[in-house]
Amino acid sequence: MHHTSKRDMTIEFFDHAKTMMKKSKMNEDLEISPDNVYQEAHTENRADFLEMVRKTHLPGSTIIGVENILKLNKLALEGKSCLILSEHISNCDVPSLFARFYDYEKTDLKEIFDRIIFVAGVKLNQTPLVKLFTEMFTRVVIYPIRGMHKLNQDQSKHDEFELAKKINMRSSRKILELKHKKSIFLMYPTGTRYREWDPDSKKGMKETMAYLNQFDYVCCCAVNGNNMPPKEHEDMTREPILKDIVMFTFGEVFESKDFTEKVIADNPQLDADDKDGLKQLQVDKIMSMIDELHQGTEKIRKPLIEKMDIFKE
């Protein structure tokens, strides 16, 4: 007889999704062009969705480093451009962040969350069932750099590559337009979710620095706990939904200019003309900072897991 884990909420989650479809725009803007890269949140289903996401978060789920988010928000309200560089482990990272911000005892975190603009890959728009969830959050859509590299190596994909370049150019312009308007941008330096069978998926992309250098202030974020772990089949609609202790940890806010200058100063051996090497060193430092946050939080999270019978099945 098949045993379903008490942590598994996949059936309930997707049954609930069916009730959300009537209020959704899941079949609109599935094809990304330079004209629709900016997509404001469609919030009709948010209240229902929040209740569902809450059920996947076990006691102990929280935000650490709230003071850093409040500091970043203060700078954004002053007209500074602000960026969060986050660890990416799950297609549920954004919904989980939504739930944690909305449920935190400091109610101003709700208002802060609603001013976050996510830098999202095109594939989150291309499948209606996936877009049902992603449409609830404001996004600037880009063609991921990893995908761009693959297109550029395939002559038969020339037209798609040219379109991808136009999409990313328009996205960059939109970010420049909005970054001083009290918004906080969030992007993932790896450009993909971490998958344990693919070590490269944990490596930061050097192209991240083109974004970081456009912003005044930056904050790193770690994600501990995964309630939608990736599968090797890469079909997001077939990934399990699991209950977990989900924690987001925000590091200290720093000035992007100071950060880039310090990396240069700390690596005098680097050839000044090796711009790609410098960018990779800088993003590697970002990933190291995120990993340090992650390891610190796991020391808090692990004892909580060990006390819960639901993880001992």
Helices and strands as residue ranges (DSSP letters): H 10-20, G 21-23, E 38-39, H 46-56, E 62-64, H 66-77, E 82-86, H 93-103, H 108-113, E 116-121, H 123-126, H 128-134, E 139-142, H 145-152, G 155-157, H 158-178, E 184-187, G 199-202, H 208-212, E 217-224, G 236-238, E 247-250, E 254-255, H 256-266, H 275-306, G 309-311
